[in-house]
Amino acid sequence: MILGNLNALPLAGLPAGLRAILDLPQCSLAALQAHDDGRLQPENAAWYCNIGPANTRPQAERHTEYHHQWADIQVVLSGEETIHAGTQYAPKSTDEERKPDLFIATQAQLPVRVTLRAGDFAVFLPGEPHQALCAVDQPMTVRKAVFKVPRTLLEE
C-alpha cells in the first residue's frame, strides 16, 4: 500500500509506472474533478480510470477485496472515506471471485486504517486486501477516481 496526495506526488515514492500515470495532465486533481463521470482511458493506454459517485457505509457492511492482475489507485475527489487494509494476506479457498480479478476476502486481517479526503490517494498492489468506502462518521456520497493498472506496468 502506498499513500499520497495528487498535489504532492514526489512525497509518495511511487513506482515509475504509477508516477507516469498520475503525472499526466488529465490525471491532476483539478482535471479529475472536472471530468464527467464515466471511464477515462487515453488512446492505447493499458490502464483506465472509473470516475463517479459512491456511497460510504459502516465498516461492517463493506466487503474486503483484492486483485491478482491489477493495482488500484483510489483517489477521493470530494467527500471523505476510511479505507481499511491489510499488510499481508494469503488467499483462502473460501474467497469468492465475484468478477474477473475481483476477489472477496473472507478472513483478512485489516490492521491499517486511513482516512482519505479530496486529493488523497491509496495504491493497492496486486494481492493487497482493502476495504474501501467505509464511512468516517456518517455515511455519505463521495466522488472518486479509481485507476486500474495492470501489473505488467508495475514491472517496467
Number of C-alpha atoms within 10 A of each C-alpha: 17 13 18 19 19 20 12 10 14 11 11 16 12 16 13 12 15 17 14 11 17 17 12 10 11 16 19 16 21 14 12 21 21 11 16 11 15 12 15 19 13 11 6 6 9 12 17 17 21 16 22 17 17 12 13 23 20 14 17 7 10 14 15 22 23 26 21 15 16 22 26 23 22 22 25 28 24 18 16 24 27 21 22 20 23 19 14 13 15 11 17 12 8 10 15 14 14 10 8 9 14 15 20 23 23 15 13 22 16 17 10 12 13 14 18 24 17 19 20 20 24 23 21 21 22 19 20 22 27 29 21 22 27 24 22 19 12 10 15 17 16 20 20 27 27 22 25 17 23 18 18 12 15 15 9 8
